[in-house]
Amino acid sequence: DYGVPQITAKSQLERLVCVSDYHQIVNPNDSKQNITNQVTGAVSWREEGIVHNKNEVFLDVIEKLDIVIQKNGRVAKCEIHGALKMKCFLSGMPELKLGLNDSVTLRRKNRAAGAKTVDMDDLKFHQCVRLAKFDNDRTISFVPPDGEFELMSYRLEKSVKPLITVKCQKDTFKHSRVVYHVQTSAAFKKRSSANNVKIIIPVPADADSPKFKANTGSVTYCPEDSCFTWEIKRFNGGKSFEMRAQFGLASISAKEAGEDDASDCTPIRVEFEIPYFTVSGIQVRYLKIIEKSGYQALPWV
């Protein structure tokens, strides 16, 4: 339309852009009419006449915790990046209502002292959301696109204790070897568990002849990245584990050769996933599906 994009939804573009002989528009005239209806209609992100044999909708709350901890154990930086992602397989033109806990608010300067709220920054909604209802009663009302999409994303700053702590003691024997004593513990409750835990610890660039001993998981040496990684597939809450690593050193150290040892300033990194666990305090109260035909649908949260 005069060079201005009218449709940017992935699900709609996949139907209209042919990339192979197997992907063809059956009736070009019908396609042109559908494009016009989608652009000029009230619900441009969803076409009419969608039919699914099984009506289901899936909702996942995914949060990523970015936290920096100093040597003394104090938290220097803590940010939470979250998103509500949905997979919608519903027939017709349904309307969904999603309710969040009342403590979810936008960040405001005039906040009562001591109020238990989840103050969000950079709150972004999909174009299908009716924003007026969210401002009034924290209800997200929308007609969803068909398929997978991101309903909402947010960022917030909140003081959070480290969920997995790592203590590392480094003992260097000059011109001989370096020994690492690593202890890690889970600070979350026993009913939760962390999956695919990776503890990445830097070592001197001239380290060699690695030897590892851990009471759980596996340890691998990555010489190209000058680090070793301790991997634990499942880390239950309240548990703690230990590991010992030993490396040989060159007869002349990097400092004696006039080079900087990057391992002294490179931080220890910890990566993990905890299913069914959010640190922001956001909770989904309900997910309702309203469709004029009255069919039964299964919401999975």
C-alpha positions in Angstrom: 0.0 0.0 0.0 2.1 2.9 -1.3 5.2 1.2 -0.1 4.0 1.1 3.6 4.0 -2.4 5.1 0.5 -3.4 6.3 1.1 -6.9 7.5 4.1 -7.9 9.6 2.7 -10.9 11.5 4.8 -14.0 10.8 1.8 -16.3 10.6 0.3 -14.2 7.8 3.5 -13.7 5.8 4.2 -17.4 5.8 0.9 -17.9 3.9 1.5 -15.2 1.4 5.2 -15.5 0.6 6.0 -18.6 -1.6 9.5 -20.0 -1.2 9.2 -23.3 -3.1 7.1 -25.1 -5.6 5.3 -26.9 -2.8 4.2 -23.6 -1.3 1.7 -22.1 -3.6 -1.4 -19.9 -3.3 -4.3 -22.0 -4.4 -6.6 -19.1 -5.5 -4.9 -15.8 -6.0 -8.2 -13.9 -6.1 -9.3 -15.3 -2.7 -5.9 -14.4 -1.3 -6.2 -10.8 -2.4 -9.6 -10.5 -0.8 -8.2 -12.1 2.4 -5.3 -9.6 2.4 -7.8 -6.7 2.1 -9.9 -8.0 5.0 -6.9 -8.5 7.2 -5.6 -5.0 6.7 -9.0 -3.1 6.9 -10.6 -5.4 9.5 -10.6 -4.9 13.3 -8.5 -8.1 13.8 -5.8 -7.9 11.1 -3.6 -10.5 12.9 -6.2 -13.3 12.6 -8.2 -14.5 9.6 -11.7 -15.8 9.9 -12.7 -19.5 9.3 -9.9 -21.1 11.2 -10.8 -24.7 12.3 -8.8 -27.0 14.6 -9.8 -30.6 15.4 -8.6 -30.1 19.0 -8.9 -26.7 20.6 -6.0 -26.0 22.9 -4.0 -23.0 24.1 -0.6 -23.2 25.9 0.9 -20.4 28.1 4.4 -20.3 29.4 6.0 -17.7 31.7 9.7 -17.6 31.0 12.1 -15.5 33.0 15.8 -14.9 32.7 17.8 -13.7 35.7 20.9 -11.5 35.0 22.8 -11.2 38.2 26.4 -10.0 39.0 27.9 -10.9 42.3 31.0 -9.4 43.8 33.8 -11.4 45.6 32.4 -10.5 49.0 29.0 -12.0 48.1 27.2 -8.8 47.5 24.9 -8.4 44.5 26.2 -5.7 42.2 23.5 -5.9 39.5 20.2 -7.8 39.2 17.7 -7.7 36.4 14.9 -9.9 35.4 13.8 -10.3 31.8 10.5 -12.1 31.3 8.0 -13.0 28.6 4.6 -14.6 28.3 4.7 -16.9 25.3 1.6 -18.6 23.9 0.8 -21.4 21.4 -2.8 -21.0 20.3 -4.8 -23.6 18.4 -8.4 -22.4 18.6 -11.1 -22.4 16.0 -13.2 -19.4 15.0 -12.7 -16.0 16.5 -12.2 -16.6 20.3 -11.6 -14.0 22.9 -9.2 -14.8 25.7 -8.9 -13.2 29.2 -5.8 -13.6 31.2 -5.6 -12.4 34.8 -2.4 -11.6 36.6 -2.0 -11.1 40.3 -3.0 -7.7 41.6 0.6 -6.7 42.6 1.7 -6.4 39.0 1.9 -2.7 38.1 3.9 -0.3 36.0 6.7 1.5 37.8 5.5 4.8 39.2 7.4 7.4 41.3 4.5 7.9 43.8 4.6 4.4 45.2 3.5 3.9 48.8 6.3 2.8 51.0 6.4 -0.8 51.9 3.8 -1.8 49.2 4.3 -5.3 47.9 4.2 -4.8 44.2 5.9 -6.1 41.1 7.1 -2.9 39.4 7.7 -3.5 35.7 9.9 -1.6 33.3 9.9 -1.8 29.4 6.5 -3.5 29.4 5.5 -4.5 25.8 2.3 -6.1 24.6 1.4 -7.8 21.4 -0.9 -5.7 19.2 -3.9 -7.9 19.9 -4.0 -6.8 23.6 -6.7 -4.3 24.7 -4.6 -2.0 26.9 -7.5 -0.2 28.6 -8.6 -3.3 30.5 -5.1 -4.0 31.7 -4.8 -0.5 33.2 -8.1 -0.9 35.0 -8.1 -4.4 36.5 -4.8 -6.1 35.4 -6.8 -8.3 33.0 -5.2 -9.0 29.6 -8.1 -9.3 27.1 -7.3 -10.2 23.5 -8.2 -12.1 20.3 -5.1 -14.2 19.7 -3.2 -14.9 16.5 -3.2 -18.5 15.4 0.0 -20.4 16.3 2.9 -19.3 18.4 3.5 -15.7 19.5 4.8 -13.6 22.4 1.9 -12.0 24.3 3.9 -9.8 26.6 7.5 -9.0 27.6 8.9 -7.1 30.5 12.0 -6.1 32.5 12.3 -5.3 36.2 15.0 -4.6 38.7 14.5 -6.5 41.9 16.8 -7.5 44.7 17.1 -11.3 44.4 19.3 -13.6 46.4 21.5 -15.9 44.2 19.6 -19.1 43.5 22.8 -21.1 43.1 26.0 -19.9 44.9 29.5 -20.8 44.0 32.6 -20.6 46.2 35.9 -21.1 44.5 39.3 -21.2 46.2 42.3 -20.9 44.0 45.7 -22.2 45.2 48.7 -21.4 42.9 52.0 -23.3 43.3 54.6 -21.2 41.5 56.0 -22.8 38.3 54.2 -26.0 39.2 50.4 -26.2 39.3 47.2 -24.5 40.2 44.4 -26.1 42.2 40.7 -25.1 42.3 38.4 -26.1 45.2 34.8 -25.4 44.1 31.7 -25.7 46.2 28.2 -25.0 45.0 24.9 -25.0 46.8 21.2 -24.4 45.8 19.4 -21.7 47.8 15.9 -22.5 46.5 13.4 -24.8 48.1 13.7 -28.6 47.9 10.5 -28.9 45.9 12.2 -27.2 42.9 15.2 -28.4 40.9 17.6 -26.8 38.4 18.3 -28.5 35.1 21.3 -28.3 32.9 23.5 -26.4 35.4 26.8 -25.1 34.0 29.5 -23.6 36.1 32.2 -22.0 33.9 35.5 -21.1 35.7 38.4 -19.3 33.9 41.9 -20.7 34.1 45.3 -19.3 33.0 45.9 -19.5 29.3 49.1 -21.6 29.7 47.4 -24.2 31.9 47.6 -27.9 30.8 47.3 -31.5 32.1 43.9 -31.1 33.7 42.7 -33.4 36.4 39.2 -33.3 37.8 37.4 -34.9 40.7 33.7 -34.2 41.4 31.1 -35.9 43.6 28.4 -35.3 40.9 28.2 -34.3 37.2 31.0 -34.1 34.7 33.8 -31.6 34.1 35.3 -30.7 30.8 38.3 -28.5 29.9 38.0 -26.0 27.1 41.6 -24.8 26.2 40.4 -22.6 23.4 38.3 -20.5 25.9 40.8 -20.9 28.8 38.2 -22.3 31.2 36.7 -25.5 32.4 32.9 -26.3 32.7 31.3 -28.3 35.5 27.9 -29.6 34.3 25.2 -31.0 36.6 22.1 -32.3 34.8 19.8 -32.0 37.8 20.4 -29.9 40.9 17.8 -30.3 43.6 17.0 -27.5 46.0 18.9 -27.5 49.3 21.7 -29.7 47.9 25.4 -28.8 47.8 28.3 -30.4 45.8 32.1 -30.1 45.6 34.6 -30.4 42.9 38.4 -30.3 42.7 40.4 -29.3 39.6 44.2 -29.3 39.1 46.2 -27.9 36.2 49.9 -27.8 35.4 51.6 -24.5 34.8 54.4 -23.4 32.5 57.9 -22.8 34.0 57.5 -19.1 33.2 54.2 -17.6 34.1 52.2 -15.1 32.0 53.0 -12.3 34.4 56.7 -13.0 34.3 56.6 -13.0 30.6 55.0 -9.5 30.7 51.5 -10.7 29.8 48.2 -10.2 31.6 46.5 -13.2 33.2 42.9 -12.9 32.0 41.7 -15.5 34.5 42.3 -13.1 37.4 39.6 -10.6 36.1 37.2 -12.9 34.2 34.2 -13.7 36.3 32.8 -17.1 37.1 29.6 -17.8 35.1 26.6 -19.9 36.1 23.9 -21.0 33.7 20.8 -23.1 34.7 17.1 -23.5 34.1 14.4 -24.0 36.8 11.0 -25.1 35.4 7.8 -23.9 37.1 9.7 -21.2 39.0 9.6 -17.4 38.7 11.6 -14.9 40.7 9.6 -11.8 39.9 6.5 -12.8 41.8 4.2 -12.8 38.7 1.4 -15.3 38.9 -1.3 -16.2 36.4 -4.7 -16.2 38.2 -6.8 -17.5 35.4 -7.0 -18.0 31.6 -10.6 -18.0 30.2 -11.6 -18.8 26.6 -14.8 -17.2 25.2 -16.1 -18.2 21.8 -19.7 -17.7 20.5 -20.0 -21.3 19.3 -19.4 -22.5 22.9 -16.9 -25.3 22.1 -14.8 -26.8 24.8 -11.1 -25.8 24.9 -8.2 -26.8 27.1 -6.0 -24.1 28.5 -2.5 -25.2 29.7 -0.6 -22.8 31.9 
